[in-house]
Amino acid sequence: MRADDVLGRVILVTGKEEFLGERTVQEVKGVVRAHDPEAELSEAGAGDLTLATLGELSAPSLFSAVRCIVVRALENLPEESVAGLLDYAAAPAEDVGLVLVHGGGQKGSGTLTKLRKLKTVTEVKSEALKASDFPGFVTSEVRRFGATIDGEASRALVDAVGQDLRSLSAASHQLTNDFPGERLTADKIARYFGGRAEAKSFAVADHAFSGNREKALEELRWALDNGTASVLVTSAFAGSARGLARYKGAPRGMREGDLAREVGVPPWKLRTLRDQSRGWSDHGLAGAIRAIAKADADVKGASSDAAYAVERLVLTVASLRDAR
């Protein structure tokens, strides 16, 4: 993005993914400041915007003619201010970069439609990512910070950190700093994030649903000894059971991308589900779901020994995998 892309134009930021939207806002500000270090930056809420206040915001000051204005929550723009904003957007001030941020949803969609028709408006969409998009986001973040990462490592980082974009971006930045000049691999991710409670909980569940009792118990004991809450373990088991049930119930012959959307998992997770499903009958899976429900109740107060409850859950699920 260059100064010519911003000054004398309107940048329309739309979509529900706040992190990506805010990144665009900051990029615009950075471009304006790089063009003129003395440029004035200002913000306003659309709910308070009138033609008069917009004029005040965009007018040159005593210190600088170059300005960057960010108007947030465009969906709250009063009806009486729509015409004035559209008039300005059709002929924006030459030395002003105006950023309009819409938080998503149907509210204010009429204004968006009209803005999109103007040649002076550039829309930057920040739609929420699908589950299958997160490893790609990690790859682009690592590249953004000047490093590289393989596909397996990107998926491992998503497993370890979760699907919060801010957390994934921060983790990508930290890793590139801690392994300067090195390609990030799944082994590095495992070493760095191996102690995260969420990741350990899902590792326990994956081993149990794969029928590997010894490894599941080993991971469980390590997790509990390092402070992982038992409720995270039962939650991971519930998630694994849902994924497996959806996979088994999905129509056969679907393309991998369509199947992933049907099941509600990223495509790379299908391989794990495919391997696990070979050892599970419908009767066995139903028994596992009942065992998870009981363990979840136990760790939330129905039993006095939460550690025993999750250990019994591991043994029960691993043994049910062989049931036919």
C-alpha positions in Angstrom: 0.0 0.0 0.0 1.4 3.4 -1.0 0.4 7.0 -0.2 -1.3 7.3 -3.6 -3.6 4.4 -2.6 -4.7 6.2 0.6 -4.5 10.0 0.3 -7.4 11.5 -1.6 -9.3 8.2 -1.3 -11.5 6.2 1.1 -10.5 2.8 2.5 -13.5 0.8 3.4 -12.7 -2.0 5.9 -15.4 -4.6 6.2 -15.9 -8.0 7.9 -16.1 -9.5 11.4 -12.4 -10.5 11.8 -11.4 -7.6 14.0 -7.7 -8.5 14.0 -7.4 -8.3 10.2 -9.5 -5.2 10.1 -7.3 -3.4 12.7 -4.2 -4.5 10.8 -5.5 -2.7 7.7 -6.2 0.4 9.8 -2.7 0.4 11.2 -1.2 -0.1 7.8 -3.0 2.9 6.4 -1.8 5.0 9.4 1.8 3.8 8.8 1.6 4.7 5.1 0.4 8.2 5.9 3.0 8.8 8.5 5.7 7.5 6.2 4.6 10.0 3.6 4.5 12.8 6.1 5.9 12.3 9.6 4.0 15.4 10.7 0.6 14.1 9.5 -2.2 14.2 12.0 -4.1 11.1 12.9 -7.6 11.2 14.3 -10.4 8.8 15.1 -14.2 9.1 15.6 -17.1 6.9 16.1 -19.6 6.8 13.3 -22.5 7.2 15.7 -21.2 10.7 16.5 -20.4 11.6 12.9 -22.2 14.6 11.2 -21.3 16.5 8.1 -19.9 19.3 10.3 -17.7 17.0 12.4 -16.4 15.2 9.2 -15.5 18.7 7.8 -13.7 19.6 11.0 -11.8 16.3 10.9 -10.7 16.6 7.2 -9.8 20.3 7.3 -6.1 21.2 7.2 -4.7 22.3 10.6 -2.1 24.8 11.5 0.5 22.0 11.7 -0.1 19.8 8.7 -2.4 19.5 5.7 -2.0 15.7 5.5 -4.4 13.8 7.7 -5.6 10.3 8.4 -9.1 9.9 9.7 -10.4 6.6 11.1 -14.2 6.3 11.5 -15.1 3.1 13.4 -18.4 1.3 13.7 -19.8 2.5 10.4 -22.9 0.4 11.0 -23.9 3.0 13.6 -23.8 6.0 11.3 -27.0 8.1 11.8 -29.3 8.1 8.8 -29.2 11.9 8.5 -25.4 11.6 8.1 -25.3 9.1 5.3 -25.8 11.6 2.4 -23.1 13.8 3.7 -20.6 11.0 4.1 -21.4 9.7 0.6 -20.9 13.2 -0.9 -17.5 13.4 0.8 -16.5 9.9 -0.2 -17.3 10.7 -3.9 -14.8 13.6 -3.8 -12.4 13.2 -0.8 -9.9 15.8 0.1 -6.6 15.4 -1.7 -4.4 15.2 1.4 -6.7 13.2 3.6 -6.9 9.4 4.0 -10.3 8.4 5.3 -10.8 4.9 6.7 -14.3 3.6 7.3 -14.5 0.5 9.5 -17.7 -1.6 9.4 -17.9 -4.4 11.9 -19.9 -6.8 9.8 -23.5 -7.9 9.8 -26.5 -6.4 7.9 -26.8 -3.2 9.8 -25.7 -0.3 7.5 -25.5 -2.6 4.5 -27.3 0.0 2.4 -24.5 2.5 3.0 -21.9 -0.1 2.2 -23.6 -0.8 -1.2 -23.5 2.9 -2.1 -19.9 3.3 -1.0 -18.8 0.3 -3.1 -20.1 1.9 -6.2 -17.8 4.9 -5.8 -14.5 4.9 -7.8 -12.7 6.7 -4.9 -13.5 3.8 -2.5 -11.2 0.8 -2.0 -12.7 -2.1 0.0 -10.5 -4.3 2.2 -12.5 -7.3 3.4 -11.6 -9.0 6.7 -13.9 -12.0 6.8 -13.6 -14.6 9.5 -11.4 -17.5 8.6 -12.6 -21.1 8.1 -10.9 -23.8 10.1 -8.9 -24.9 7.0 -7.5 -21.3 6.6 -5.6 -21.1 9.9 -2.4 -23.0 8.9 -2.2 -20.8 5.8 -2.5 -17.7 8.0 0.3 -19.0 10.1 2.5 -19.5 7.0 1.8 -16.0 5.9 2.5 -14.5 9.3 5.9 -16.3 9.6 6.8 -15.1 6.1 5.7 -11.6 7.2 8.2 -11.7 10.0 11.0 -12.8 7.6 11.1 -16.6 8.2 9.7 -19.8 6.7 7.7 -22.7 8.1 6.6 -26.0 6.7 3.0 -27.2 6.5 3.1 -29.7 9.3 4.6 -27.0 11.6 1.8 -24.5 10.7 -0.8 -27.1 11.6 1.0 -28.0 14.8 1.1 -24.3 15.8 -2.7 -24.0 15.3 -3.2 -27.1 17.4 -1.0 -25.7 20.1 -2.2 -22.1 20.2 -5.8 -22.3 18.9 -7.7 -20.2 16.4 -7.3 -16.8 17.8 -5.5 -14.7 15.2 -3.8 -12.4 17.6 -2.3 -15.3 19.5 -1.2 -17.0 16.3 0.4 -13.9 15.1 2.2 -13.3 18.4 3.4 -16.9 18.5 4.7 -16.7 14.9 6.6 -13.5 15.8 8.0 -15.0 19.0 9.1 -18.2 17.1 10.9 -16.2 14.4 12.8 -14.3 17.1 13.7 -17.4 19.1 14.8 -19.4 16.0 16.4 -16.6 13.9 17.4 -17.7 10.4 16.0 -21.2 10.9 13.1 -22.9 9.2 10.3 -23.6 11.7 9.4 -27.3 11.9 6.9 -29.3 13.8 9.6 -30.5 16.2 10.4 -26.9 17.1 6.7 -26.2 17.6 6.4 -29.2 19.9 9.4 -28.2 21.9 8.2 -24.7 22.3 4.6 -25.2 23.0 4.6 -28.8 24.3 3.4 -27.7 27.7 0.3 -25.9 26.6 -2.7 -27.3 28.4 -5.0 -27.3 25.4 -2.5 -29.1 23.2 -1.8 -31.7 25.8 -5.5 -32.4 26.3 -6.0 -33.0 22.6 -2.9 -35.2 22.5 -4.5 -37.4 25.3 -7.8 -37.6 23.4 -6.1 -38.5 20.0 -4.1 -41.3 21.6 -7.1 -42.7 23.4 -9.3 -42.6 20.3 -6.5 -44.3 18.4 -6.5 -47.1 20.9 -3.0 -46.3 22.3 -3.7 -46.7 26.1 -0.1 -46.4 27.2 0.7 -43.3 25.4 -2.6 -41.7 26.3 -2.0 -42.4 30.0 1.5 -41.1 29.8 0.3 -37.8 28.2 -2.5 -37.6 30.7 -0.2 -38.0 33.8 2.2 -35.4 32.3 -0.7 -33.0 31.7 -2.2 -33.4 35.2 1.2 -33.1 36.9 1.8 -29.8 35.1 -1.5 -28.2 36.1 -3.8 -29.1 33.2 -7.4 -28.9 34.4 -9.4 -32.1 34.1 -12.2 -30.3 32.5 -9.9 -29.4 29.5 -9.3 -33.1 29.1 -13.0 -34.0 29.0 -13.6 -31.1 26.6 -10.9 -32.4 24.2 -12.5 -35.9 24.3 -15.9 -34.4 23.5 -14.4 -32.5 20.5 -12.7 -35.6 19.2 -15.9 -37.7 19.6 -17.9 -35.0 17.7 -15.4 -35.0 14.9 -15.3 -38.7 14.6 -19.1 -39.0 14.7 -19.5 -36.4 11.9 -16.9 -38.1 9.8 -18.5 -41.5 10.1 -21.9 -39.9 9.3 -20.7 -37.9 6.3 -21.7 -39.0 2.8 -19.1 -41.1 1.1 -17.3 -40.0 -2.1 -17.1 -36.3 -1.2 -14.1 -34.3 -2.2 -11.7 -33.6 0.6 -12.5 -29.9 0.9 -16.2 -30.6 0.9 -15.8 -33.4 3.4 -13.8 -31.1 5.7 -16.5 -28.5 5.6 -19.2 -31.2 6.3 -17.3 -32.5 9.3 -16.2 -29.1 10.5 -12.5 -29.7 10.6 -9.5 -28.5 8.6 -8.6 -30.9 5.7 -5.4 -32.1 7.4 -7.4 -33.4 10.3 -9.3 -35.8 8.1 -6.3 -38.1 8.0 -6.4 -38.6 11.8 -10.2 -39.1 11.7 -9.9 -41.6 8.8 -7.3 -43.6 10.7 -9.3 -43.5 13.9 -12.6 -44.4 12.3 -11.4 -47.8 11.1 -11.4 -49.0 14.7 -14.8 -47.6 15.8 -18.2 -49.1 15.4 -21.3 -47.0 16.0 -22.0 -49.0 19.2 -18.5 -48.3 20.4 -18.7 -44.6 19.6 -22.0 -44.3 21.4 -20.4 -45.9 24.5 -17.5 -43.4 24.3 -19.9 -40.5 24.2 -21.7 -41.8 27.3 -18.3 -42.3 29.1 -17.3 -38.7 28.2 -20.6 -37.3 29.5 -20.1 -39.2 32.8 -16.5 -38.1 33.2 -17.4 -34.5 32.4 -20.0 -34.6 35.2 -17.5 -36.2 37.5 -14.8 -33.6 37.0 -17.4 -30.8 37.5 -18.3 -32.0 41.0 -20.2 -35.3 40.7 -17.0 -37.1 41.9 -14.5 -36.3 44.5 -11.5 -37.5 42.4 -11.3 -35.7 39.1 -7.9 -37.3 38.2 -9.4 -40.8 38.6 -12.4 -39.8 36.5 -10.3 -38.8 33.5 -7.9 -41.7 33.9 -10.9 -44.0 33.8 -12.2 -42.1 30.7 -8.9 -42.8 28.9 -9.0 -46.5 29.7 -12.7 -46.8 28.7 -12.4 -44.9 25.4 -9.2 -46.8 24.4 -10.9 -50.2 25.1 -14.1 -49.3 23.3 -12.2 -48.6 20.1 -11.9 -52.3 19.6 -15.6 -53.0 20.3 -17.6 -54.5 17.3 
